[in-house]
Amino acid sequence: MNTCIYQYAYGGGAYTVGFLASETLTLGKTLVHNVGFGCGVNNYGVEDADGLVGMGRGPLLLVSQLDEPKFSYCLTPPYSTVNSLLLLGTYADKLPNNGEVKMTPLVTSDSNPSFYYVNLHGISVDKTLLTIPPGTFSLNFDGTGGTIVDSGTTIFYMNTTAYNLVTDKLAKEIKLKQVNLASETGLNLCWELPKSNYSYPTLTMHFDNADWVLSSNNYLLEETSLGAICLALLPSDQFSIFGNVAQHNNLVHFDVSKNVLSFVPTNCKNL
């Protein structure tokens, strides 16, 4: 029997190595034959999942194999008892027609052809636009830099220069007692959980033609057992990754054929 070994890495540092196989995939009442998938033997960063569905641009990823250039998802928060939603094909086009849908171009890179890049130009904390140097988030010709949207990465990995400015501003704006829980959480900035309701600032990502506003639920993670709340943000010296915490409770739509990313705030558990 011939065997084919695969190795695949993900934006957040996870990877999987194993054997490539094929099988018939059942989606509702539709059968799709000879769908390639990996039987993982050596997996890192994906141990708690039964598997990963690759939705990138590569030829072995599901979108390409199904020849469905449109898909959308709505990710419920980690504390939710309701599953997240993934829609393919014509089902993915069911975006609300209420004027709240934002759209920004998807950008490609020859160095990383499977990633979904977007142009991020700036960041605001509440209404204050931070003085991030021009070009901080630029995608370079050699494949370095840039910002990718990745549902498979949990937190937001941000260019180090911008990260320092954002964390400095949040440390001043959030008037809670800071606690050092880096060894317990892997996160650099944490505060004691407030004993009552607390008004946190918003973070706004300024993309091409669209502003994506993050509430505290999209950039803070509660560590209840530690009595703390931590910033779901870490520095990156490579590219920035707009991870899934930032995308919670948004209906996110990819049109790969037109290279457009659309998003709209949505209570995902009600879909």
Contacts in CASP RR format, 6 or more apart in sequence:
PFRMAT RR
TARGET T0000
AUTHOR 0000-0000-0000
METHOD contacts of the structure
MODEL  1
MNTCIYQYAYGGGAYTVGFLASETLTLGKTLVHNVGFGCGVNNYGVEDAD
GLVGMGRGPLLLVSQLDEPKFSYCLTPPYSTVNSLLLLGTYADKLPNNGE
VKMTPLVTSDSNPSFYYVNLHGISVDKTLLTIPPGTFSLNFDGTGGTIVD
SGTTIFYMNTTAYNLVTDKLAKEIKLKQVNLASETGLNLCWELPKSNYSY
PTLTMHFDNADWVLSSNNYLLEETSLGAICLALLPSDQFSIFGNVAQHNN
LVHFDVSKNVLSFVPTNCKNL
3 19 0 8 1.000
4 19 0 8 1.000
4 20 0 8 1.000
5 17 0 8 1.000
5 18 0 8 1.000
5 19 0 8 1.000
5 20 0 8 1.000
6 16 0 8 1.000
6 17 0 8 1.000
6 18 0 8 1.000
6 19 0 8 1.000
6 20 0 8 1.000
6 38 0 8 1.000
6 60 0 8 1.000
7 15 0 8 1.000
7 16 0 8 1.000
7 17 0 8 1.000
7 18 0 8 1.000
8 15 0 8 1.000
8 16 0 8 1.000
8 17 0 8 1.000
9 15 0 8 1.000
10 46 0 8 1.000
10 52 0 8 1.000
10 150 0 8 1.000
10 152 0 8 1.000
10 153 0 8 1.000
11 148 0 8 1.000
11 150 0 8 1.000
11 152 0 8 1.000
11 153 0 8 1.000
11 241 0 8 1.000
12 150 0 8 1.000
12 152 0 8 1.000
12 153 0 8 1.000
12 157 0 8 1.000
12 241 0 8 1.000
13 44 0 8 1.000
13 45 0 8 1.000
14 43 0 8 1.000
14 44 0 8 1.000
14 45 0 8 1.000
14 46 0 8 1.000
14 152 0 8 1.000
15 43 0 8 1.000
15 44 0 8 1.000
15 45 0 8 1.000
16 38 0 8 1.000
16 40 0 8 1.000
16 42 0 8 1.000
16 43 0 8 1.000
16 44 0 8 1.000
16 46 0 8 1.000
16 52 0 8 1.000
17 40 0 8 1.000
17 41 0 8 1.000
17 42 0 8 1.000
17 43 0 8 1.000
18 38 0 8 1.000
18 39 0 8 1.000
18 40 0 8 1.000
18 41 0 8 1.000
18 42 0 8 1.000
19 38 0 8 1.000
19 39 0 8 1.000
19 40 0 8 1.000
19 41 0 8 1.000
20 36 0 8 1.000
20 37 0 8 1.000
20 38 0 8 1.000
20 39 0 8 1.000
20 60 0 8 1.000
21 36 0 8 1.000
21 37 0 8 1.000
21 38 0 8 1.000
21 39 0 8 1.000
22 34 0 8 1.000
22 35 0 8 1.000
22 36 0 8 1.000
22 37 0 8 1.000
23 35 0 8 1.000
23 36 0 8 1.000
23 37 0 8 1.000
24 31 0 8 1.000
24 32 0 8 1.000
24 33 0 8 1.000
24 34 0 8 1.000
24 35 0 8 1.000
25 31 0 8 1.000
25 32 0 8 1.000
25 35 0 8 1.000
26 32 0 8 1.000
27 88 0 8 1.000
32 65 0 8 1.000
32 66 0 8 1.000
35 62 0 8 1.000
35 65 0 8 1.000
35 66 0 8 1.000
36 60 0 8 1.000
36 65 0 8 1.000
46 52 0 8 1.000
52 152 0 8 1.000
53 62 0 8 1.000
53 86 0 8 1.000
54 61 0 8 1.000
54 62 0 8 1.000
54 63 0 8 1.000
55 61 0 8 1.000
55 62 0 8 1.000
55 63 0 8 1.000
55 71 0 8 1.000
55 151 0 8 1.000
55 254 0 8 1.000
56 63 0 8 1.000
56 64 0 8 1.000
56 114 0 8 1.000
56 115 0 8 1.000
56 116 0 8 1.000
57 63 0 8 1.000
57 64 0 8 1.000
57 108 0 8 1.000
57 113 0 8 1.000
57 114 0 8 1.000
57 115 0 8 1.000
57 116 0 8 1.000
57 256 0 8 1.000
58 64 0 8 1.000
58 113 0 8 1.000
58 114 0 8 1.000
59 65 0 8 1.000
61 114 0 8 1.000
63 69 0 8 1.000
63 71 0 8 1.000
63 254 0 8 1.000
63 256 0 8 1.000
66 88 0 8 1.000
68 88 0 8 1.000
68 89 0 8 1.000
68 92 0 8 1.000
69 89 0 8 1.000
69 255 0 8 1.000
69 256 0 8 1.000
69 257 0 8 1.000
70 88 0 8 1.000
70 89 0 8 1.000
70 90 0 8 1.000
70 92 0 8 1.000
70 93 0 8 1.000
70 253 0 8 1.000
70 254 0 8 1.000
70 255 0 8 1.000
70 256 0 8 1.000
70 257 0 8 1.000
71 86 0 8 1.000
71 87 0 8 1.000
71 88 0 8 1.000
71 89 0 8 1.000
71 92 0 8 1.000
71 253 0 8 1.000
71 254 0 8 1.000
72 86 0 8 1.000
72 87 0 8 1.000
72 92 0 8 1.000
72 94 0 8 1.000
72 95 0 8 1.000
72 251 0 8 1.000
72 252 0 8 1.000
72 253 0 8 1.000
72 254 0 8 1.000
73 84 0 8 1.000
73 85 0 8 1.000
73 86 0 8 1.000
73 87 0 8 1.000
73 151 0 8 1.000
73 251 0 8 1.000
73 252 0 8 1.000
74 84 0 8 1.000
74 85 0 8 1.000
74 249 0 8 1.000
74 250 0 8 1.000
74 251 0 8 1.000
74 252 0 8 1.000
74 266 0 8 1.000
74 268 0 8 1.000
74 271 0 8 1.000
75 84 0 8 1.000
75 151 0 8 1.000
75 244 0 8 1.000
75 247 0 8 1.000
75 248 0 8 1.000
75 249 0 8 1.000
75 250 0 8 1.000
75 252 0 8 1.000
75 268 0 8 1.000
76 82 0 8 1.000
76 83 0 8 1.000
76 84 0 8 1.000
76 248 0 8 1.000
76 249 0 8 1.000
76 268 0 8 1.000
76 269 0 8 1.000
77 217 0 8 1.000
77 248 0 8 1.000
77 249 0 8 1.000
80 268 0 8 1.000
80 269 0 8 1.000
82 268 0 8 1.000
82 269 0 8 1.000
84 268 0 8 1.000
85 268 0 8 1.000
85 271 0 8 1.000
87 94 0 8 1.000
92 253 0 8 1.000
92 254 0 8 1.000
93 253 0 8 1.000
95 101 0 8 1.000
95 251 0 8 1.000
95 253 0 8 1.000
95 262 0 8 1.000
95 264 0 8 1.000
96 251 0 8 1.000
96 264 0 8 1.000
96 266 0 8 1.000
100 264 0 8 1.000
100 265 0 8 1.000
101 262 0 8 1.000
101 263 0 8 1.000
101 264 0 8 1.000
102 209 0 8 1.000
102 210 0 8 1.000
102 211 0 8 1.000
102 212 0 8 1.000
102 262 0 8 1.000
102 263 0 8 1.000
102 264 0 8 1.000
103 209 0 8 1.000
103 210 0 8 1.000
103 260 0 8 1.000
103 261 0 8 1.000
103 262 0 8 1.000
104 118 0 8 1.000
104 119 0 8 1.000
104 207 0 8 1.000
104 208 0 8 1.000
104 209 0 8 1.000
104 210 0 8 1.000
104 260 0 8 1.000
104 261 0 8 1.000
105 118 0 8 1.000
105 119 0 8 1.000
105 208 0 8 1.000
105 209 0 8 1.000
105 259 0 8 1.000
105 260 0 8 1.000
105 261 0 8 1.000
106 116 0 8 1.000
106 117 0 8 1.000
106 118 0 8 1.000
106 254 0 8 1.000
106 256 0 8 1.000
106 259 0 8 1.000
106 260 0 8 1.000
106 261 0 8 1.000
107 117 0 8 1.000
107 118 0 8 1.000
107 119 0 8 1.000
107 139 0 8 1.000
107 259 0 8 1.000
108 117 0 8 1.000
108 259 0 8 1.000
109 115 0 8 1.000
109 117 0 8 1.000
109 139 0 8 1.000
109 143 0 8 1.000
110 143 0 8 1.000
111 142 0 8 1.000
111 143 0 8 1.000
112 143 0 8 1.000
112 148 0 8 1.000
112 239 0 8 1.000
115 148 0 8 1.000
115 150 0 8 1.000
116 148 0 8 1.000
116 149 0 8 1.000
116 150 0 8 1.000
116 254 0 8 1.000
116 261 0 8 1.000
117 139 0 8 1.000
117 146 0 8 1.000
117 147 0 8 1.000
117 148 0 8 1.000
117 149 0 8 1.000
118 147 0 8 1.000
118 148 0 8 1.000
118 149 0 8 1.000
118 207 0 8 1.000
118 208 0 8 1.000
118 242 0 8 1.000
118 261 0 8 1.000
119 137 0 8 1.000
119 139 0 8 1.000
119 147 0 8 1.000
119 207 0 8 1.000
119 208 0 8 1.000
120 137 0 8 1.000
120 146 0 8 1.000
120 147 0 8 1.000
120 205 0 8 1.000
120 206 0 8 1.000
120 207 0 8 1.000
120 240 0 8 1.000
120 242 0 8 1.000
121 137 0 8 1.000
121 206 0 8 1.000
121 207 0 8 1.000
121 208 0 8 1.000
122 129 0 8 1.000
122 130 0 8 1.000
122 132 0 8 1.000
122 137 0 8 1.000
122 162 0 8 1.000
122 205 0 8 1.000
122 206 0 8 1.000
123 129 0 8 1.000
123 130 0 8 1.000
123 132 0 8 1.000
123 162 0 8 1.000
123 165 0 8 1.000
123 166 0 8 1.000
123 203 0 8 1.000
123 204 0 8 1.000
123 205 0 8 1.000
123 206 0 8 1.000
124 130 0 8 1.000
124 203 0 8 1.000
124 204 0 8 1.000
124 206 0 8 1.000
125 166 0 8 1.000
125 169 0 8 1.000
125 170 0 8 1.000
125 173 0 8 1.000
125 201 0 8 1.000
125 202 0 8 1.000
125 203 0 8 1.000
126 173 0 8 1.000
126 201 0 8 1.000
126 202 0 8 1.000
128 169 0 8 1.000
129 206 0 8 1.000
130 162 0 8 1.000
130 165 0 8 1.000
130 166 0 8 1.000
130 169 0 8 1.000
131 165 0 8 1.000
132 161 0 8 1.000
132 162 0 8 1.000
132 165 0 8 1.000
133 161 0 8 1.000
136 159 0 8 1.000
136 161 0 8 1.000
136 162 0 8 1.000
137 145 0 8 1.000
137 146 0 8 1.000
137 147 0 8 1.000
137 159 0 8 1.000
137 162 0 8 1.000
137 240 0 8 1.000
138 145 0 8 1.000
138 146 0 8 1.000
139 145 0 8 1.000
139 146 0 8 1.000
139 147 0 8 1.000
139 239 0 8 1.000
140 146 0 8 1.000
143 239 0 8 1.000
144 238 0 8 1.000
144 239 0 8 1.000
145 159 0 8 1.000
145 238 0 8 1.000
145 239 0 8 1.000
145 240 0 8 1.000
146 159 0 8 1.000
146 239 0 8 1.000
146 240 0 8 1.000
147 239 0 8 1.000
147 240 0 8 1.000
147 241 0 8 1.000
147 242 0 8 1.000
148 239 0 8 1.000
148 240 0 8 1.000
148 241 0 8 1.000
148 242 0 8 1.000
149 242 0 8 1.000
149 243 0 8 1.000
149 247 0 8 1.000
149 252 0 8 1.000
149 261 0 8 1.000
150 241 0 8 1.000
150 242 0 8 1.000
150 243 0 8 1.000
150 244 0 8 1.000
151 243 0 8 1.000
151 244 0 8 1.000
151 247 0 8 1.000
151 252 0 8 1.000
152 243 0 8 1.000
152 244 0 8 1.000
153 241 0 8 1.000
153 243 0 8 1.000
153 244 0 8 1.000
154 232 0 8 1.000
154 243 0 8 1.000
154 244 0 8 1.000
154 245 0 8 1.000
155 187 0 8 1.000
155 221 0 8 1.000
155 232 0 8 1.000
155 233 0 8 1.000
155 234 0 8 1.000
155 243 0 8 1.000
155 245 0 8 1.000
156 219 0 8 1.000
156 232 0 8 1.000
156 233 0 8 1.000
156 234 0 8 1.000
156 240 0 8 1.000
156 241 0 8 1.000
156 242 0 8 1.000
156 243 0 8 1.000
156 245 0 8 1.000
156 246 0 8 1.000
157 233 0 8 1.000
157 234 0 8 1.000
157 235 0 8 1.000
157 236 0 8 1.000
157 239 0 8 1.000
157 240 0 8 1.000
157 241 0 8 1.000
157 243 0 8 1.000
158 166 0 8 1.000
158 233 0 8 1.000
158 234 0 8 1.000
158 235 0 8 1.000
158 236 0 8 1.000
158 240 0 8 1.000
159 235 0 8 1.000
159 236 0 8 1.000
159 239 0 8 1.000
159 240 0 8 1.000
160 235 0 8 1.000
160 236 0 8 1.000
160 237 0 8 1.000
162 240 0 8 1.000
163 233 0 8 1.000
163 234 0 8 1.000
163 235 0 8 1.000
163 236 0 8 1.000
164 235 0 8 1.000
166 203 0 8 1.000
166 233 0 8 1.000
167 188 0 8 1.000
167 189 0 8 1.000
167 231 0 8 1.000
167 233 0 8 1.000
170 189 0 8 1.000
170 201 0 8 1.000
170 231 0 8 1.000
171 178 0 8 1.000
171 189 0 8 1.000
173 201 0 8 1.000
174 191 0 8 1.000
174 200 0 8 1.000
174 201 0 8 1.000
176 191 0 8 1.000
176 192 0 8 1.000
176 194 0 8 1.000
176 198 0 8 1.000
176 229 0 8 1.000
177 191 0 8 1.000
177 192 0 8 1.000
178 189 0 8 1.000
178 190 0 8 1.000
178 191 0 8 1.000
179 190 0 8 1.000
179 191 0 8 1.000
179 192 0 8 1.000
179 228 0 8 1.000
180 190 0 8 1.000
181 187 0 8 1.000
181 190 0 8 1.000
181 223 0 8 1.000
181 226 0 8 1.000
181 228 0 8 1.000
181 230 0 8 1.000
182 188 0 8 1.000
182 190 0 8 1.000
184 223 0 8 1.000
184 226 0 8 1.000
185 221 0 8 1.000
185 223 0 8 1.000
185 226 0 8 1.000
185 228 0 8 1.000
185 230 0 8 1.000
186 234 0 8 1.000
187 221 0 8 1.000
187 230 0 8 1.000
187 231 0 8 1.000
187 232 0 8 1.000
187 233 0 8 1.000
187 234 0 8 1.000
188 231 0 8 1.000
188 234 0 8 1.000
189 230 0 8 1.000
189 231 0 8 1.000
189 233 0 8 1.000
190 223 0 8 1.000
190 226 0 8 1.000
190 228 0 8 1.000
190 229 0 8 1.000
190 230 0 8 1.000
190 231 0 8 1.000
191 228 0 8 1.000
191 229 0 8 1.000
191 230 0 8 1.000
192 227 0 8 1.000
192 228 0 8 1.000
192 229 0 8 1.000
193 222 0 8 1.000
193 224 0 8 1.000
193 227 0 8 1.000
193 228 0 8 1.000
193 229 0 8 1.000
194 229 0 8 1.000
200 215 0 8 1.000
200 216 0 8 1.000
200 220 0 8 1.000
201 216 0 8 1.000
202 213 0 8 1.000
202 214 0 8 1.000
202 215 0 8 1.000
202 216 0 8 1.000
203 213 0 8 1.000
203 214 0 8 1.000
203 218 0 8 1.000
203 219 0 8 1.000
204 211 0 8 1.000
204 212 0 8 1.000
204 213 0 8 1.000
204 214 0 8 1.000
205 211 0 8 1.000
205 212 0 8 1.000
205 213 0 8 1.000
205 214 0 8 1.000
205 242 0 8 1.000
205 246 0 8 1.000
210 263 0 8 1.000
212 246 0 8 1.000
212 250 0 8 1.000
212 263 0 8 1.000
213 265 0 8 1.000
214 246 0 8 1.000
217 248 0 8 1.000
217 249 0 8 1.000
218 245 0 8 1.000
218 246 0 8 1.000
218 247 0 8 1.000
218 248 0 8 1.000
218 249 0 8 1.000
219 231 0 8 1.000
219 232 0 8 1.000
219 233 0 8 1.000
219 245 0 8 1.000
219 246 0 8 1.000
220 229 0 8 1.000
220 230 0 8 1.000
220 231 0 8 1.000
220 232 0 8 1.000
221 229 0 8 1.000
221 230 0 8 1.000
221 232 0 8 1.000
221 245 0 8 1.000
222 228 0 8 1.000
222 229 0 8 1.000
223 229 0 8 1.000
223 230 0 8 1.000
232 245 0 8 1.000
232 246 0 8 1.000
247 263 0 8 1.000
248 268 0 8 1.000
249 265 0 8 1.000
249 266 0 8 1.000
249 267 0 8 1.000
249 268 0 8 1.000
250 263 0 8 1.000
250 264 0 8 1.000
250 265 0 8 1.000
250 266 0 8 1.000
250 268 0 8 1.000
251 263 0 8 1.000
251 264 0 8 1.000
251 266 0 8 1.000
251 268 0 8 1.000
251 271 0 8 1.000
252 261 0 8 1.000
252 262 0 8 1.000
252 263 0 8 1.000
253 261 0 8 1.000
253 262 0 8 1.000
253 263 0 8 1.000
254 260 0 8 1.000
254 261 0 8 1.000
255 261 0 8 1.000
255 262 0 8 1.000
END
